[in-house]
Amino acid sequence: MLAYTYLAKGTFALTQKPKPRLLGPRDAVVRVTLASICTSDLHIRNGAVPRAVPGIAVGHEFVGVVEEAGDAVRHVRRGDRVAVNVETYCGECFFCRNGWVNNCTHPLGGWALGCRIDGGQAEYARIPFADTNLIPIPDGVSDERALFTGDLLSTGYWAAKIAEIRKGDTVLVIGAGPAGYCAALCALLHAPARLVVCESDPFRRAFLQEHIPQAEAVSPAQALPLLSRTERGGADAVIEAAGTKESFRLAWECARPTPLWRSSPCTKRRRRFPCRTCTARTLPSRRAAWTAATAGRSWNSSPRARWTRRRSSPTAFRFPKSTAHTSCSRQKKTAS
């Protein structure tokens, strides 16, 4: 079969690979009918994903038709149209039972498809744990629509959900790429009073304004002055969907005191942010979480607001243990 293959850093190629076969009773083989490119695929190409295995077929956003199913597979059968989940998870370990499927402890758990095992930018793909990782597509839903559920739309939906947006809130989404666009759409489901989307690309701002007229599309230079003038001094909820050093800092600066801050894309290195100068702009650790694509971080309360690396996924998060927030040393000196 033809497969788009990661050969080495900077090199992808269309190659011939053997058609996959069942390797276990919980496997299924899917004939791919439609696939899309994720930014994480570009990270692999650029050498930013060390665990990516040279020689694998890339791709983790795809839909298709079940060709074969193992003896232990119960929820799908040959001929079913299915959407494939971006993460593979066993459904049985401690983390899976608690909903933290991105932290699945099985060797094939987490981001395996298109990273550690052959993915969906190919004619066929083997899917481990088919019962938990294949979602039947209803007859009235096209492949084009179903394609969004495996990663892209679910990323935006989950980010908006855990941001705990309340009716009447001011919401800021940073980044109007596909993930940010989906996050903005899903934020509207929670009836915010104001939705601001920050994007540096004029074309993306125009596209967003045309298709989501309820949103205010602004440039990074406009975002902070605009939100600083709000009644609460900033956004009630911030969804960071760009993944750069500058966008992380802008998210921090645009949030009101004690905000809900969520981040959806991946970054290549750890971030450190001090508390904003002598203000209460800190994240309560019991509510803060990271919703990363492919290689996430979770919030760990500390005097210097430290990010810690954890295995994560675009559609899952892990709440750390609740700890009391400690103000930064500068605040302590000011108070004394």
C-alpha positions in Angstrom: 0.0 0.0 0.0 1.0 3.6 -0.4 1.9 5.5 2.8 3.3 8.9 3.6 6.3 8.0 5.6 8.7 9.8 8.1 12.2 8.8 6.9 14.4 11.2 8.8 14.4 14.7 10.2 13.2 17.0 7.5 12.2 14.1 5.2 8.8 12.7 4.4 8.2 10.5 1.3 5.4 8.5 -0.3 6.5 4.9 0.0 5.2 1.4 -0.4 4.5 -0.5 2.8 2.9 -3.8 3.5 -0.8 -3.8 4.3 -1.3 -3.9 8.1 -2.7 -7.1 9.7 -4.3 -7.8 13.0 -1.6 -8.3 15.7 -4.0 -9.0 18.6 -7.7 -9.8 19.4 -8.5 -6.1 20.2 -7.1 -4.8 17.0 -8.9 -3.6 13.9 -7.7 -2.7 10.4 -9.3 0.4 8.8 -9.3 1.3 5.2 -8.7 5.0 5.2 -11.1 7.1 3.2 -10.0 10.6 4.4 -7.1 12.0 6.4 -5.8 15.4 7.3 -2.5 17.0 8.3 -1.9 18.1 11.9 0.7 20.6 13.1 2.1 17.7 15.1 3.0 16.0 11.8 5.1 19.1 11.0 6.7 18.8 14.4 7.8 15.3 13.5 9.2 16.5 10.2 11.1 19.2 11.9 12.7 16.8 14.5 10.8 18.2 17.5 9.3 14.8 18.5 12.1 12.6 19.7 9.9 9.6 20.2 8.8 9.6 16.6 10.1 6.4 14.9 11.7 6.8 11.5 9.9 4.6 8.9 6.4 5.0 10.3 3.5 6.3 8.3 2.4 9.6 9.8 -1.1 10.8 10.4 -3.5 10.6 13.4 -6.5 12.5 12.0 -8.5 10.1 9.8 -11.7 8.3 9.1 -12.4 5.1 7.2 -14.2 1.7 7.0 -13.4 -1.3 9.2 -11.8 -4.0 7.0 -11.0 -6.6 9.7 -11.7 -6.8 13.5 -10.2 -9.0 16.1 -12.1 -11.7 18.0 -12.3 -9.5 21.1 -13.7 -6.4 19.4 -17.4 -5.9 20.2 -18.4 -2.4 19.3 -17.5 -2.2 15.6 -17.5 -4.8 12.8 -16.5 -5.2 9.3 -18.0 -2.5 7.0 -18.7 0.1 9.7 -17.7 3.7 8.9 -15.6 4.9 11.8 -13.7 8.0 13.0 -10.3 7.2 14.7 -9.4 8.8 18.0 -6.1 10.6 18.0 -5.0 8.8 21.2 -4.9 5.1 21.7 -5.8 3.8 25.2 -6.5 0.5 26.8 -9.5 1.6 28.8 -8.4 -0.6 31.8 -5.5 1.0 33.6 -5.8 3.4 36.5 -5.5 6.5 34.3 -8.0 5.2 31.7 -10.6 4.3 34.4 -10.3 7.9 35.7 -10.7 9.5 32.3 -7.0 10.5 31.9 -6.7 8.4 28.8 -3.7 10.4 27.5 -1.7 8.9 30.4 -2.6 5.3 29.5 0.2 3.0 30.8 -0.1 0.4 28.1 3.0 0.5 25.7 0.6 1.5 22.9 -1.2 4.1 25.0 -1.0 7.8 24.3 0.1 9.2 21.0 1.1 6.1 19.1 -0.6 6.4 15.7 1.6 8.3 13.2 4.3 8.7 15.8 5.4 5.3 17.2 3.3 3.0 15.0 2.0 3.5 11.5 -0.8 6.1 11.2 -3.5 7.2 8.9 -1.9 9.0 6.0 -1.9 5.6 4.2 -4.4 3.3 2.5 -4.9 1.2 5.6 -4.1 1.5 9.3 -4.1 -0.9 12.2 -5.9 0.4 15.3 -5.1 -1.0 18.7 -7.9 -1.2 21.2 -10.5 -0.8 18.5 -13.5 -0.8 20.9 -12.2 2.3 22.7 -10.5 4.1 19.8 -13.0 3.7 16.9 -16.2 5.8 16.9 -19.0 4.7 14.5 -20.1 7.4 12.1 -23.9 7.9 11.9 -25.3 7.5 8.4 -26.2 11.2 8.1 -22.7 12.4 8.8 -20.2 12.8 5.9 -16.5 11.8 6.2 -15.6 15.5 5.9 -17.6 16.3 9.0 -16.6 13.2 10.9 -12.9 13.9 10.3 -13.0 16.8 12.8 -14.0 14.7 15.7 -10.8 12.7 16.1 -8.6 15.6 17.0 -9.3 19.1 15.7 -12.8 19.9 16.8 -12.5 17.9 19.9 -9.5 19.9 20.9 -11.4 23.2 20.7 -14.5 21.7 22.3 -12.5 20.3 25.3 -10.6 23.5 25.7 -13.8 25.5 25.9 -15.4 23.0 28.2 -12.6 23.0 30.9 -12.3 26.8 30.6 -15.5 26.8 32.6 -16.9 29.7 30.6 -19.9 31.2 32.3 -22.7 33.2 30.7 -21.7 36.8 30.4 -17.9 36.1 30.6 -15.3 37.8 28.4 -13.4 35.1 26.6 -10.1 35.4 24.8 -8.8 32.9 22.2 -5.2 33.4 21.1 -4.5 32.0 17.7 -7.0 31.6 14.8 -5.6 28.6 13.2 -7.8 25.5 12.9 -7.6 24.6 16.6 -8.2 28.2 17.7 -11.1 28.6 15.2 -12.7 25.5 16.6 -12.1 26.7 20.2 -13.8 30.0 19.3 -16.8 28.2 17.8 -17.2 26.0 20.9 -16.7 28.9 23.3 -19.9 30.4 21.8 -21.8 27.4 23.1 -21.3 28.7 26.6 -22.9 32.1 25.9 -20.1 34.5 26.7 -20.9 38.2 26.6 -17.8 38.9 24.6 -15.5 36.7 22.4 -12.2 38.2 21.4 -9.9 36.2 19.1 -6.3 37.4 18.8 -4.4 36.5 15.6 -1.4 38.0 13.9 -2.3 37.0 10.3 -4.6 39.5 8.6 -6.1 36.8 6.3 -7.0 34.6 9.3 -8.6 37.6 11.1 -10.7 38.4 8.0 -11.7 34.7 7.6 -12.7 34.6 11.3 -14.7 37.8 11.1 -16.5 36.6 8.1 -17.5 33.2 9.5 -17.8 34.0 13.2 -19.3 37.5 13.2 -19.9 37.4 16.9 -16.2 37.4 17.6 -13.9 40.4 17.7 -10.8 39.7 15.7 -7.8 41.7 16.9 -4.0 41.7 16.4 -1.6 40.9 19.2 -0.8 44.6 19.6 -4.5 45.4 20.1 -5.4 42.6 22.5 -3.9 43.8 25.8 -5.1 47.5 25.5 -8.6 46.2 24.6 -9.0 43.7 27.4 -7.3 46.0 30.0 -10.3 48.3 29.6 -12.9 45.7 30.5 -14.8 45.9 33.8 -12.8 43.1 35.4 -9.4 44.2 34.0 -9.0 41.4 31.6 -10.5 38.2 30.1 -12.4 35.8 32.4 -11.2 32.8 30.4 -8.2 32.5 28.1 -7.7 29.7 25.6 -4.1 29.8 24.2 -4.1 28.1 20.8 -0.9 29.3 19.2 1.9 27.7 21.2 4.7 30.3 21.0 6.6 32.1 23.7 5.0 35.4 22.8 1.4 34.0 22.8 1.9 32.3 26.2 3.0 35.6 27.7 0.2 37.5 26.0 -2.3 35.0 27.5 -0.9 35.6 30.9 -1.0 39.4 30.5 -4.6 39.6 29.1 -6.2 37.5 31.9 -8.0 39.2 34.7 -7.1 38.5 38.3 -7.8 34.8 39.1 -8.7 33.7 35.6 -9.3 30.4 34.0 -6.4 29.8 31.5 -6.2 26.9 29.1 -3.8 26.1 26.4 -4.4 23.7 23.5 -1.4 23.3 21.2 2.0 21.9 22.0 5.2 23.6 22.5 8.8 22.5 22.2 10.1 23.6 25.5 9.1 24.4 29.1 7.7 27.8 30.0 8.2 29.8 33.1 6.1 32.7 34.1 6.4 34.8 37.3 3.3 36.2 38.9 2.4 39.5 37.2 3.9 42.4 39.0 2.4 42.6 42.5 -1.1 41.6 41.4 -3.4 38.7 42.0 -3.1 37.4 38.4 -2.4 33.9 39.5 -4.1 30.6 38.6 -5.8 28.6 41.4 -4.1 25.3 41.1 -7.2 23.2 41.9 -8.8 24.4 38.7 -6.0 24.9 36.3 -5.1 22.3 33.7 -3.3 22.0 30.5 -4.9 20.7 27.3 -1.9 20.2 25.0 -1.6 18.7 21.6 0.8 15.7 21.7 3.1 16.8 24.5 1.4 18.7 27.2 2.1 20.4 30.5 0.0 20.6 33.6 -0.2 23.4 36.0 1.8 23.1 39.2 1.3 25.9 41.7 4.6 27.5 43.0 6.0 30.9 43.8 7.3 31.1 40.2 4.4 29.5 38.4 6.3 26.4 37.2 5.1 24.3 34.2 5.9 20.6 34.5 6.0 18.2 31.5 3.5 15.4 31.4 2.3 13.0 28.8 -0.8 14.6 27.4 -3.0 14.8 24.3 -5.1 17.3 22.4 -8.3 16.0 23.9 -7.4 15.1 27.4 -6.1 16.7 30.6 -4.8 15.9 34.0 -5.7 17.8 37.1 -2.8 18.0 39.6 -3.3 17.7 43.3 -4.7 20.8 44.9 -2.2 22.9 46.7 -2.5 26.4 48.2 -1.1 29.1 46.0 2.0 30.9 47.3 2.4 34.5 46.3 5.6 35.5 44.6 8.5 36.9 46.6 8.0 40.4 45.3 4.4 40.4 46.6 5.6 39.3 50.0 8.2 42.1 50.2 5.6 44.6 49.1 3.2 43.4 51.8 5.8 43.5 54.5 
